[in-house]
Amino acid sequence: MTAPWSLRALVADLAAGRTTPEAALVEARSRIASASFDAWVAPAEVPVSTGPLGGVPLGVKDIIDLAGLPTRCGSVLRADAPPATVDASIVREWRRAGAVPIGKTVTTEFAFFAPGPTDNPAAPGHTPGGSSSGSAAAVAAGHVPLALGSQTAGSVTRPAAFCGVASLVMTRDRFPVDGVTGLSPSLDSHGMFTATVSDLALAWSALSDEPEAAVSAPRLLVWSPEAATPAMQTALRTAVSGLRAAGAVVDEFPDPALVTALTAAHPVVMAYEAARERSVELASADRLSAPLSQLLRTGAEMPYSDYEAALAVVASGASRLAEITTGYDAVLAPAALGSAPAGLSATGDPVLSRPWQALGLPVVAVPGLRDEAGLPLGLQLVGSSHGESALLGSGRWVETALKP
């Protein structure tokens, strides 16, 4: 496997003239051809862009419209979809920043649980996670230094953890979602993958026009879920000790019941909204995978009062979390229950992302930890709404502090 491709190094080479945008695109296509891991759906023929990223090759998850290519959403229902005529808004923003979309990456069926063919470059024979499986694998395999994902439950954070790369889930309303085939308007968020948190910070600065935040020892609240595997729990304890030794303040998260309540509210909101967002697909539920069909049918039968109650839990939870986190930079937690499960027939459990996604908060997945078998274990940092830059500054510090 080719090592992940450093975005920061490529941008420096482009700026210094040591390489060109055209050469970067040729290199990306060569890397894709040499070891695919079934991460890609279709290549794109695109002009080179200018901007802060200066022609960086970009992978685009196949629920996001890319002009000239169909958006098939990993589903037989979209097998004959015509090419999109315009880019999704988020793709236009990345083009403005200088990124060059070079193709569509594999997604699970309508960004839910039924996996595509993608293997995990960091752990062949193990799931890369989902739903942004192709984008995470494309970055882990070194095909591209930057790829787009989306998250409704754990569709960015979990694949990043399983594939040993970094990711950012953006604040839910940070950029428009037109041109994206979503599941739940109250939950759908944009995301991206890079090799490191340092690369994420560079990419975010280019996209948001915000300067990169200062990197300094953060104040963290650590959430230690009992459901995490023993290997993950051990890794988290070791990480906390290392972060404290390096100068971070790490205190225990004081209200686990809050996380439990938000975790329970999330799938209620998701099912209710998905049944209405994907009503056309619900009419063809017999052609969908069993998990997606069940989600849509459950949501269609759900009383509005259940949905309303779940939204109330989320609203009160947002206020409570704001109180808890006053004076802290982020919540630190495992990014997934453990390492990537063996096999490609499932994508793993998103339960550790559900509470934070219910609140629509930005989340950074920090790579670098491993279990005894050498499989990646990821951590997540949860920040405040629209606080991506500051969160990435904390993430860069954590990433550096955890390096062996």
C-alpha positions as CSV (number, residue, x, y, z in Angstrom):
1,M,0.0,0.0,0.0
2,T,1.2,3.5,-0.8
3,A,1.5,5.7,2.3
4,P,-1.1,8.4,2.7
5,W,-0.4,11.5,0.6
6,S,0.5,14.6,2.6
7,L,-1.7,17.6,1.6
8,R,0.6,20.1,3.3
9,A,3.6,18.7,1.5
10,L,1.9,18.7,-1.9
11,V,0.6,22.3,-1.4
12,A,4.1,23.4,-0.5
13,D,5.5,21.7,-3.6
14,L,2.9,23.3,-5.8
15,A,3.5,26.7,-4.4
16,A,7.3,26.4,-4.8
17,G,7.0,25.1,-8.4
18,R,8.5,21.7,-7.5
19,T,5.5,20.1,-9.1
20,T,2.5,21.3,-11.2
21,P,-1.3,20.8,-10.9
22,E,-1.1,18.7,-14.1
23,A,1.6,16.5,-12.6
24,A,-0.4,16.1,-9.4
25,L,-3.4,14.9,-11.3
26,V,-1.3,12.4,-13.3
27,E,0.2,11.2,-10.1
28,A,-3.2,10.7,-8.5
29,R,-4.5,8.7,-11.4
30,S,-1.4,6.6,-11.4
31,R,-1.8,5.9,-7.7
32,I,-5.5,4.9,-8.2
33,A,-4.6,2.6,-11.0
34,S,-1.9,0.8,-9.1
35,A,-3.9,-0.2,-6.1
36,S,-7.6,0.6,-6.1
37,F,-9.0,-1.1,-3.0
38,D,-12.3,-0.5,-4.8
39,A,-12.5,3.0,-3.5
40,W,-13.7,4.7,-6.7
41,V,-16.8,4.7,-8.8
42,A,-15.9,6.9,-11.8
43,P,-13.1,9.2,-12.9
44,A,-13.7,12.8,-13.9
45,E,-12.1,14.9,-16.6
46,V,-11.7,18.3,-15.2
47,P,-9.8,21.5,-15.7
48,V,-7.0,22.5,-13.3
49,S,-8.1,25.1,-10.6
50,T,-6.3,27.9,-9.0
51,G,-6.7,29.0,-5.3
52,P,-5.0,28.4,-2.0
53,L,-4.8,24.6,-2.6
54,G,-3.3,25.2,-6.1
55,G,-4.6,22.1,-8.0
56,V,-4.8,19.5,-5.2
57,P,-6.6,16.3,-6.4
58,L,-9.9,15.8,-4.6
59,G,-12.2,12.7,-4.2
60,V,-15.9,13.3,-4.1
61,K,-18.3,10.9,-2.3
62,D,-21.0,9.6,-4.7
63,I,-23.9,11.2,-3.0
64,I,-22.5,14.7,-3.9
65,D,-23.2,16.1,-7.4
66,L,-20.2,16.5,-9.6
67,A,-20.9,18.0,-13.0
68,G,-20.5,15.5,-15.8
69,L,-20.8,12.4,-13.7
70,P,-23.9,10.6,-12.4
71,T,-24.7,10.5,-8.7
72,R,-25.6,6.9,-8.1
73,C,-25.6,6.9,-4.3
74,G,-24.4,3.3,-4.1
75,S,-27.9,2.1,-5.1
76,V,-29.5,0.0,-7.8
77,L,-32.3,2.6,-7.9
78,R,-29.8,5.1,-9.3
79,A,-27.9,2.8,-11.7
80,D,-29.2,4.7,-14.7
81,A,-28.9,8.2,-13.2
82,P,-27.9,10.8,-15.8
83,P,-24.8,12.9,-15.3
84,A,-25.2,15.9,-13.0
85,T,-25.4,19.2,-14.9
86,V,-23.9,21.3,-12.1
87,D,-21.7,20.8,-9.1
88,A,-23.1,20.7,-5.6
89,S,-22.5,23.9,-3.7
90,I,-19.8,22.3,-1.6
91,V,-17.9,21.2,-4.7
92,R,-18.0,24.7,-6.0
93,E,-16.5,25.9,-2.7
94,W,-13.7,23.4,-3.0
95,R,-13.0,24.4,-6.6
96,R,-12.8,28.0,-5.4
97,A,-10.2,26.9,-2.9
98,G,-8.2,25.4,-5.6
99,A,-9.0,21.7,-5.3
100,V,-9.6,19.6,-8.4
101,P,-12.3,16.9,-8.3
102,I,-10.9,13.8,-10.1
103,G,-13.7,11.4,-9.5
104,K,-16.4,9.9,-7.4
105,T,-15.7,7.6,-4.4
106,V,-17.8,4.7,-3.2
107,T,-20.6,5.3,-0.7
108,T,-22.8,2.8,1.1
109,E,-26.4,2.7,-0.2
110,F,-27.8,6.2,0.2
111,A,-25.2,6.8,2.8
112,F,-26.7,4.2,5.2
113,F,-25.4,0.8,6.2
114,A,-25.4,-1.5,3.1
115,P,-21.7,-1.5,2.1
116,G,-20.1,-1.2,-1.3
117,P,-17.0,-3.2,-2.4
118,T,-14.4,-1.0,-0.7
119,D,-11.6,-2.7,1.3
120,N,-9.6,-1.1,4.1
121,P,-6.1,-0.1,3.0
122,A,-4.9,0.0,6.6
123,A,-6.4,-3.4,7.4
124,P,-7.1,-5.4,4.3
125,G,-10.0,-7.8,4.8
126,H,-11.6,-5.5,7.4
127,T,-14.3,-2.9,6.8
128,P,-13.3,0.6,5.9
129,G,-16.4,1.8,7.7
130,G,-19.2,3.7,6.2
131,S,-20.9,5.5,4.7
132,S,-17.9,7.5,3.4
133,S,-16.0,4.3,2.8
134,G,-14.4,5.2,-0.6
135,S,-13.2,8.6,0.5
136,A,-11.6,7.3,3.7
137,A,-9.9,4.4,1.8
138,A,-8.8,6.7,-1.0
139,V,-6.9,8.9,1.4
140,A,-5.6,5.9,3.5
141,A,-4.3,4.3,0.3
142,G,-2.5,7.5,-0.8
143,H,-4.7,7.9,-4.0
144,V,-5.5,11.5,-3.1
145,P,-4.5,13.8,-0.3
146,L,-8.1,15.1,0.2
147,A,-11.5,13.5,-0.1
148,L,-15.1,14.6,0.7
149,G,-17.5,12.7,2.9
150,S,-20.8,13.3,4.7
151,Q,-22.1,12.3,8.1
152,T,-25.6,11.7,9.4
153,A,-24.6,9.3,12.2
154,G,-20.9,8.2,12.1
155,S,-20.2,8.2,8.4
156,V,-17.0,10.3,8.5
157,T,-15.6,9.8,11.9
158,R,-15.8,6.0,11.9
159,P,-14.2,5.4,8.5
160,A,-11.4,7.7,9.5
161,A,-10.8,5.7,12.7
162,F,-10.9,2.4,10.9
163,C,-8.6,3.5,8.1
164,G,-6.1,5.4,10.3
165,V,-6.6,8.8,8.7
166,A,-7.8,12.2,10.0
167,S,-11.3,13.6,9.3
168,L,-13.3,16.7,10.0
169,V,-17.1,16.8,10.4
170,M,-18.2,20.4,9.9
171,T,-20.8,22.2,11.9
172,R,-24.1,21.1,10.4
173,D,-25.1,24.4,8.8
174,R,-21.6,25.6,7.9
175,F,-22.1,25.2,4.2
176,P,-25.2,24.5,2.1
177,V,-26.2,21.0,1.2
178,D,-27.8,21.6,-2.1
179,G,-26.7,19.0,-4.6
180,V,-26.2,16.4,-1.9
181,T,-28.5,13.4,-1.6
182,G,-29.1,13.4,2.1
183,L,-31.0,11.3,4.7
184,S,-31.9,13.7,7.5
185,P,-31.9,17.5,7.2
186,S,-31.5,17.9,11.0
187,L,-28.4,15.6,11.0
188,D,-26.6,15.7,7.6
189,S,-23.2,17.4,7.7
190,H,-20.3,17.8,5.3
191,G,-17.0,16.2,6.1
192,M,-13.5,15.6,4.7
193,F,-10.5,13.3,5.0
194,T,-6.8,13.9,5.0
195,A,-3.7,12.0,6.2
196,T,-3.2,14.1,9.3
197,V,-5.0,16.7,11.4
198,S,-2.3,19.2,10.3
199,D,-3.5,18.6,6.7
200,L,-7.1,19.1,7.8
201,A,-6.2,22.5,9.3
202,L,-4.7,23.6,6.0
203,A,-7.6,22.3,4.0
204,W,-10.1,24.0,6.3
205,S,-8.3,27.3,6.1
206,A,-8.4,27.2,2.3
207,L,-12.1,26.3,2.3
208,S,-13.3,28.7,5.1
209,D,-10.9,31.6,4.5
210,E,-10.1,31.5,8.2
211,P,-6.5,31.5,9.3
212,E,-5.1,28.4,10.9
213,A,-5.5,28.5,14.7
214,A,-2.7,28.6,17.1
215,V,-1.6,25.2,18.4
216,S,-1.5,25.0,22.2
217,A,-2.2,22.6,25.0
218,P,-5.9,22.2,25.3
219,R,-8.4,21.8,28.1
220,L,-10.3,18.6,27.5
221,L,-13.2,16.6,29.0
222,V,-12.8,12.9,28.4
223,W,-15.8,10.7,27.8
224,S,-15.0,7.0,28.3
225,P,-17.9,4.9,27.0
226,E,-18.3,1.5,28.6
227,A,-19.3,0.0,25.3
228,A,-15.8,0.5,23.9
229,T,-13.6,-2.6,23.4
230,P,-11.0,-3.3,26.1
231,A,-8.3,-2.4,23.5
232,M,-9.9,1.0,22.9
233,Q,-10.4,1.6,26.6
234,T,-6.7,0.9,27.2
235,A,-5.6,3.1,24.3
236,L,-7.8,5.9,25.6
237,R,-6.3,5.7,29.1
238,T,-2.8,5.6,27.7
239,A,-3.6,8.6,25.5
240,V,-5.0,10.6,28.4
241,S,-1.9,9.9,30.5
242,G,0.3,11.1,27.6
243,L,-1.7,14.2,27.0
244,R,-1.6,15.2,30.6
245,A,2.2,14.6,30.7
246,A,2.5,16.8,27.7
247,G,0.7,19.7,29.4
248,A,-3.0,19.2,28.5
249,V,-5.7,19.5,31.2
250,V,-7.9,16.4,30.9
251,D,-10.9,16.1,33.2
252,E,-13.7,13.5,33.3
253,F,-16.9,14.3,31.4
254,P,-19.3,14.9,34.3
255,D,-22.7,13.9,32.8
256,P,-22.7,10.5,31.0
257,A,-26.5,10.4,31.2
258,L,-26.6,13.4,28.8
259,V,-24.7,11.4,26.2
260,T,-27.0,8.4,26.7
261,A,-30.1,10.6,26.1
262,L,-28.7,12.2,23.0
263,T,-27.6,8.8,21.7
264,A,-31.2,7.5,22.0
265,A,-32.7,10.6,20.4
266,H,-30.5,10.6,17.3
267,P,-31.9,7.5,15.6
268,V,-35.5,8.7,16.2
269,V,-34.8,12.0,14.4
270,M,-32.9,10.1,11.7
271,A,-35.7,7.6,10.9
272,Y,-38.5,10.1,11.0
273,E,-36.7,12.5,8.6
274,A,-35.2,9.8,6.4
275,A,-38.7,8.4,5.6
276,R,-39.7,11.9,4.3
277,E,-36.4,12.9,2.7
278,R,-36.3,9.6,0.8
279,S,-40.0,9.1,0.2
280,V,-39.4,8.2,-3.5
281,E,-37.1,5.4,-2.4
282,L,-39.6,4.3,0.3
283,A,-42.0,3.6,-2.5
284,S,-39.5,1.1,-3.9
285,A,-38.5,-0.3,-0.5
286,D,-38.5,-3.9,-1.9
287,R,-35.5,-2.9,-4.0
288,L,-33.5,-1.5,-1.1
289,S,-31.2,-3.3,1.4
290,A,-32.9,-4.6,4.5
291,P,-31.4,-2.0,6.8
292,L,-32.4,0.9,4.7
293,S,-35.8,-0.5,4.0
294,Q,-36.4,-1.0,7.7
295,L,-35.2,2.5,8.5
296,L,-37.6,4.2,6.0
297,R,-40.5,2.0,7.1
298,T,-39.9,2.6,10.8
299,G,-39.7,6.4,10.1
300,A,-42.9,6.4,8.0
301,E,-44.8,4.7,10.9
302,M,-43.3,6.8,13.6
303,P,-45.7,9.2,15.4
304,Y,-44.8,12.8,15.1
305,S,-44.9,13.0,18.9
306,D,-41.9,10.7,19.1
307,Y,-40.0,12.9,16.7
308,E,-41.0,16.0,18.6
309,A,-39.9,14.5,21.9
310,A,-36.5,13.5,20.4
311,L,-36.0,17.1,19.1
312,A,-36.7,18.4,22.6
313,V,-34.1,16.1,24.0
314,V,-31.5,17.4,21.5
315,A,-32.4,21.0,22.2
316,S,-32.1,20.6,26.0
317,G,-28.9,18.6,25.5
318,A,-27.3,21.4,23.6
319,S,-27.9,23.8,26.4
320,R,-26.6,21.3,29.0
321,L,-23.5,20.5,27.0
322,A,-22.7,24.3,26.6
323,E,-22.8,24.5,30.4
324,I,-20.6,21.5,30.9
325,T,-18.0,22.5,28.4
326,T,-17.6,26.1,29.5
327,G,-13.8,26.7,29.9
328,Y,-12.9,23.6,27.9
329,D,-11.7,23.4,24.3
330,A,-13.2,20.0,23.3
331,V,-14.6,16.7,24.4
332,L,-12.2,13.8,23.9
333,A,-13.6,10.3,23.2
334,P,-13.0,7.2,21.2
335,A,-13.9,7.7,17.5
336,A,-15.3,4.2,17.3
337,L,-15.9,1.2,19.6
338,G,-12.6,-0.3,18.6
339,S,-10.7,-1.2,15.5
340,A,-12.3,-2.1,12.1
341,P,-14.2,-5.4,12.3
342,A,-13.1,-8.2,10.0
343,G,-15.1,-8.7,6.8
344,L,-16.7,-6.3,4.2
345,S,-20.3,-7.2,4.8
346,A,-21.0,-4.6,7.4
347,T,-19.5,-1.1,8.3
348,G,-19.4,-1.1,12.1
349,D,-21.4,0.7,14.7
350,P,-21.8,4.5,14.7
351,V,-23.0,4.7,18.3
352,L,-20.1,6.8,19.6
353,S,-20.8,9.5,17.0
354,R,-24.6,9.7,17.4
355,P,-24.8,12.1,20.4
356,W,-22.5,14.7,18.8
357,Q,-24.1,14.4,15.4
358,A,-27.5,15.0,17.0
359,L,-26.1,18.3,18.2
360,G,-24.6,19.2,14.8
361,L,-21.2,19.9,16.3
362,P,-17.8,19.8,14.5
363,V,-15.7,16.7,15.2
364,V,-12.1,15.9,14.4
365,A,-10.9,12.3,14.2
366,V,-7.3,12.0,15.3
367,P,-5.3,9.0,14.0
368,G,-2.2,7.5,15.4
369,L,-3.2,4.9,17.9
370,R,-3.0,1.1,17.3
371,D,-4.3,-2.0,19.0
372,E,-2.1,-5.1,19.7
373,A,-2.8,-6.4,16.2
374,G,-1.6,-3.2,14.7
375,L,-5.0,-2.1,13.5
376,P,-5.8,1.7,13.7
377,L,-7.7,3.1,16.7
378,G,-9.0,6.7,16.3
379,L,-9.9,9.3,18.8
380,Q,-12.4,12.1,18.3
381,L,-12.4,15.7,19.5
382,V,-15.8,17.4,19.7
383,G,-15.8,21.2,19.5
384,S,-18.3,24.0,19.7
385,S,-20.6,25.1,16.9
386,H,-18.8,26.9,14.2
387,G,-15.5,26.4,16.1
388,E,-13.7,24.3,13.5
389,S,-10.5,26.4,13.4
390,A,-10.0,26.3,17.1
391,L,-10.9,22.6,17.3
392,L,-8.3,21.8,14.6
393,G,-5.7,23.7,16.6
394,S,-6.4,21.5,19.6
395,G,-6.4,18.5,17.3
396,R,-3.0,19.3,15.9
397,W,-1.6,19.5,19.4
398,V,-3.2,16.2,20.4
399,E,-1.9,14.6,17.2
400,T,1.7,15.8,17.9
401,A,1.5,14.8,21.6
402,L,0.4,11.3,20.9
403,K,3.2,10.6,18.3
404,P,5.6,7.9,19.6
